[in-house]
Amino acid sequence: MATLAELTSVLRSKNAGALLCTLDLMFETEETYTHVRDSGVLEPGLIARLYGVSDNEVAIIPYDVAYAIKITLPRLHKSGDPGDTDIYGAQQHAPLLDIEIPD
């Protein structure tokens, strides 16, 4: 098994407005992208558990042409609010790094 950290060429997060966060997974090859996309591992339930939100708040959007997967979910704190430790949403991808994708 390989982790998403090993399989992606880019794995990042950023704000999608003040209330949402976007996680971008980009792959070097179509083969790797398709393998991860079709593995069944990246599903709303898993992402919801990792980020403490409900399944119906998670959108997972594959972009076949770009070999990329975009995941959008609500931020736990509005960007810039008291208690917000990552105003730009740039450190929110860490829970994805160790997700294992079966061979």
TARAJO-V568243 format. One record per residue. N is the residue number from 0. D_LAST is the distance of its C-alpha to the last C-alpha in whole Angstrom. Layout:
# TARAJO-V568243
N;D_LAST  N;D_LAST
This chain:
# TARAJO-V568243
0;5  1;7  2;10  3;12  4;15  5;13  6;11  7;15  8;18  9;20  10;20  11;23  12;25  13;29  14;32  15;32  16;36  17;37  18;36  19;32  20;29  21;26  22;23  23;22  24;18  25;18  26;16  27;17  28;16  29;15  30;12  31;10  32;13  33;12  34;8  35;9  36;13  37;11  38;9  39;12  40;12  41;14  42;17  43;21  44;21  45;19  46;20  47;24  48;23  49;22  50;25  51;28  52;29  53;28  54;26  55;28  56;29  57;25  58;25  59;21  60;22  61;20  62;22  63;20  64;23  65;22  66;18  67;19  68;19  69;22  70;22  71;26  72;27  73;31  74;32  75;33  76;36  77;38  78;38  79;41  80;42  81;43  82;40  83;37  84;36  85;34  86;36  87;34  88;31  89;29  90;28  91;26  92;22  93;22  94;21  95;17  96;17  97;15  98;13  99;9  100;7  101;4  102;0
